[in-house]
């Protein structure tokens, strides 16, 4: 059993215990009339709640086919749990209402099966589910933010190491070897578009490339100043031309960035931006490219 499945089971057990604990305190459904036998009924409701949670998980996985959220996607995790509550709460209420009718109606006549009893049960379980949902929402967000801050700190430390290496590389350029072909790539490159226009640049001076309609805008450092050139080309064409340079990565469908020119990584609530040196532009990182960018920063090619 993987860690994610174990964590899910742990969450369901804690949530069910919280609901049963709330029932034990407030004693709805005429539980006070059962005295010590109320503990037996609460235990039965606990087992019933756990079984219903497992049933809901099966329904979500195999009937409704809800996708499992990614490990660090807190928004998707919260949405997944919200759907779980919307399915699980009516089911639990129905089973408790049936239990009230068949096991608790001999001493409390109002426990007989009826629409009003189901609505009453649904409101009580719904309130408990809402309260425990707020707790998990806060816990997930707090845990995620702590992890995100620590990961951002480590990424910025790695970027600083890259920046510290850059002056030595620029004073004596040594192209990064391509492992697959065991060859060196040039430090000066000419990018061409679909017309006769071209841009020649020192690869280490490339800041980023932005797709603008049918054109790309190439930003580079030229004599200490940021310069931009337009080429009629697609970002995919330019990406293919730069595929031998592992520090130039796609971070967004509209942007390619040179990680050697990234000053800082800024993360907030699951989103990421790259602050570029010299221009101080903030380049967005799409969710689909976050893992790729992190991997490139953590394991840059050493020259």
C-alpha positions in Angstrom: 0.0 0.0 0.0 1.5 3.4 -1.1 1.9 6.3 1.2 -0.9 8.3 -0.4 -3.4 5.5 0.2 -2.3 5.2 3.8 -2.7 9.0 4.3 -6.2 8.8 2.8 -7.2 6.0 5.2 -5.8 8.0 8.1 -7.8 11.1 7.1 -11.0 9.0 6.8 -10.5 7.4 10.2 -9.8 10.7 12.0 -12.8 12.4 10.3 -15.2 9.5 11.2 -13.9 9.5 14.8 -14.5 13.3 15.0 -18.1 12.9 13.8 -18.8 10.1 16.3 -17.1 12.2 19.1 -19.5 15.1 18.3 -22.5 12.7 18.4 -21.3 11.5 21.8 -21.2 15.0 23.2 -24.4 16.4 21.8 -26.4 13.1 21.9 -28.8 13.5 19.1 -31.2 10.8 17.8 -32.3 10.2 21.4 -29.0 8.7 22.5 -29.4 9.9 26.0 -32.3 7.4 26.5 -29.9 4.5 25.9 -27.5 5.4 28.8 -24.5 3.0 28.7 -25.9 1.2 25.6 -25.3 4.5 23.7 -21.6 3.5 23.5 -22.6 0.4 21.5 -24.7 2.5 19.1 -21.8 5.0 18.7 -19.4 2.2 18.0 -21.8 0.8 15.4 -22.0 4.3 13.8 -18.2 4.5 13.8 -17.9 1.2 11.9 -20.8 2.2 9.6 -19.0 5.5 8.9 -15.7 3.9 8.1 -17.4 1.3 5.8 -19.3 4.1 4.0 -16.0 6.1 3.5 -14.5 3.0 1.8 -17.6 2.7 -0.3 -17.4 6.3 -1.3 -13.7 5.9 -2.3 -14.7 3.0 -4.5 -17.5 5.0 -6.1 -15.1 7.9 -6.8 -12.4 5.7 -8.3 -14.4 3.2 -10.3 -17.9 4.7 -10.9 -17.4 8.5 -11.2 -13.7 8.1 -12.1 -12.4 11.2 -10.3 -8.7 11.6 -11.0 -6.3 11.3 -8.0 -4.8 14.7 -7.2 -1.0 15.1 -7.6 1.0 15.0 -4.4 1.7 18.8 -4.1 -1.4 20.1 -5.8 -3.3 21.3 -2.8 -6.1 22.9 -4.8 -6.9 19.6 -6.5 -6.6 17.8 -3.2 -9.1 20.1 -1.6 -11.5 19.8 -4.6 -11.2 16.0 -4.4 -12.1 16.0 -0.7 -15.0 18.3 -1.4 -16.5 15.9 -3.9 -15.9 13.1 -1.4 -17.9 15.0 1.2 -20.7 15.7 -1.2 -21.0 12.0 -2.0 -20.3 10.5 1.4 -22.4 12.8 3.6 -25.8 11.7 2.0 -24.8 8.1 2.1 -23.7 8.2 5.8 -26.9 10.0 6.6 -29.0 7.4 4.9 -27.3 4.5 6.6 -27.6 6.2 10.1 -31.2 6.9 9.4 -31.8 3.2 8.6 -29.9 2.2 11.7 -32.0 4.6 13.8 -35.1 2.9 12.4 -34.1 -0.8 12.9 -31.9 -0.5 16.0 -32.9 2.6 18.0 -36.7 3.0 17.5 -37.9 0.6 20.3 -37.0 3.2 23.0 -37.2 6.3 20.9 -40.3 6.2 18.7 -39.2 9.3 16.8 -36.4 7.3 15.2 -38.7 5.6 12.7 -37.7 5.9 9.1 -39.1 9.1 7.5 -38.1 12.0 5.3 -38.0 14.4 8.2 -35.6 12.0 10.1 -33.4 11.7 7.0 -33.3 15.5 6.7 -32.5 15.9 10.4 -29.7 13.3 10.1 -28.4 14.9 6.9 -28.2 18.3 8.6 -26.3 16.9 11.7 -23.8 14.9 9.6 -23.5 17.7 7.1 -22.5 20.2 9.9 -20.0 17.8 11.3 -18.6 17.1 7.8 -18.3 20.8 7.2 -16.4 21.4 10.4 -13.9 18.6 9.8 -13.6 19.8 6.2 -12.5 23.2 7.4 -9.9 21.6 9.6 -8.4 19.5 6.7 -8.5 22.4 4.4 -6.4 24.5 6.9 -4.1 21.6 7.6 -3.4 20.9 3.9 -2.8 24.5 3.1 -0.5 25.1 6.0 1.5 21.9 5.3 1.7 22.8 1.6 2.8 26.4 2.2 5.6 25.2 4.5 6.8 22.7 1.9 6.5 25.3 -0.8 8.6 27.8 1.1 11.3 25.3 1.9 11.5 24.1 -1.7 11.6 27.7 -3.0 14.4 28.4 -0.6 16.4 25.4 -1.9 15.7 26.4 -5.5 17.0 30.0 -4.9 20.1 28.6 -3.2 20.8 26.4 -6.3 20.2 29.5 -8.6 22.8 31.4 -6.5 25.3 28.6 -7.1 24.6 28.8 -10.8 25.1 32.6 -10.7 28.4 32.2 -8.8 29.7 29.9 -11.6 28.6 32.2 -14.4 31.5 34.8 -14.2 34.1 32.1 -14.6 32.2 30.6 -17.5 32.0 33.9 -19.3 35.7 34.8 -18.9 36.6 31.5 -20.4 33.6 30.1 -22.3 33.3 26.3 -22.3 30.2 24.9 -24.0 28.2 22.4 -22.1 28.7 18.8 -23.5 25.7 17.0 -24.9 25.7 13.5 -23.2 23.8 11.8 -26.0 26.2 12.7 -28.7 29.4 13.4 -26.6 30.0 16.7 -28.4 30.3 20.3 -27.6 27.7 22.9 -28.6 28.7 26.5 -29.7 28.6 29.4 -27.3 27.5 31.7 -30.1 24.3 30.9 -31.9 22.3 32.3 -34.8 18.5 31.9 -34.6 16.7 32.1 -37.9 13.0 32.4 -38.6 10.8 31.7 -41.6 12.1 34.8 -43.4 15.6 36.1 -44.0 15.8 37.7 -40.6 18.1 36.2 -38.0 19.5 37.0 -34.5 23.1 36.1 -33.5 23.7 36.0 -29.8 26.0 34.8 -27.1 24.0 32.0 -25.5 25.1 32.9 -22.0 23.6 36.4 -22.6 20.2 35.1 -23.6 17.6 36.2 -21.0 14.3 34.7 -22.4 12.2 34.3 -25.5 8.6 35.3 -25.7 6.1 34.1 -28.3 4.0 36.9 -29.7 1.5 35.7 -32.3 3.4 34.5 -35.3 6.7 36.0 -34.0 9.1 35.4 -31.2 10.8 38.2 -29.2 14.4 37.4 -28.2 15.6 39.2 -25.1 19.4 39.3 -24.6 22.0 41.3 -22.7 24.0 43.5 -25.1 26.8 45.7 -23.6 25.1 45.8 -20.3 21.7 46.7 -21.8 18.6 44.5 -22.4 17.9 44.3 -26.2 15.0 42.6 -27.9 14.7 41.3 -31.5 11.7 40.0 -33.4 11.8 36.9 -35.5 9.0 35.4 -37.6 9.0 31.9 -36.1 7.2 29.8 -33.5 8.5 29.2 -30.0 8.6 25.4 -30.9 11.0 26.1 -33.7 13.3 28.1 -31.5 13.0 25.5 -28.8 14.2 22.9 -31.2 17.2 25.1 -32.1 18.1 25.4 -28.4 17.5 21.8 -27.4 21.3 21.2 -26.9 21.3 23.8 -24.1 19.9 22.2 -21.0 19.7 25.5 -19.0 17.3 27.0 -21.6 13.9 25.5 -20.8 10.3 26.0 -21.6 8.5 27.4 -18.5 5.2 28.4 -20.3 3.6 27.9 -23.7 4.7 31.5 -24.5 8.1 31.6 -22.8 11.6 30.0 -22.9 14.0 31.1 -20.2 17.7 30.8 -19.7 18.0 29.6 -16.1 21.5 31.1 -15.8 19.9 34.5 -16.1 17.1 33.8 -13.5 17.7 36.0 -10.4 15.0 34.5 -8.2 12.2 31.9 -8.0 9.0 33.3 -6.5 6.3 30.7 -5.5 2.8 31.5 -4.1 -0.2 29.2 -3.6 1.0 26.7 -6.1 2.0 29.2 -8.8 5.6 30.0 -9.8 7.3 32.9 -11.4 11.0 33.4 -12.5 12.5 36.9 -12.0 15.0 37.6 -14.8 18.3 39.4 -14.0 18.9 42.8 -15.5 15.3 43.3 -16.8 13.7 42.1 -13.6 10.8 40.8 -15.6 8.6 38.2 -14.0 8.1 35.2 -16.2 5.2 32.8 -15.3 5.7 29.1 -15.0 2.7 27.0 -16.1 1.6 24.1 -13.9 2.5 21.6 -16.6 6.1 22.9 -16.7 6.8 23.4 -13.0 8.3 19.9 -12.5 10.5 20.4 -15.6 11.8 23.8 -14.4 12.5 22.5 -10.9 14.4 19.5 -12.3 16.5 21.8 -14.5 17.4 24.1 -11.6 18.3 21.2 -9.2 20.4 19.4 -11.8 22.1 21.9 -14.1 24.7 20.8 -16.6 28.2 21.7 -15.2 30.7 23.2 -17.6 
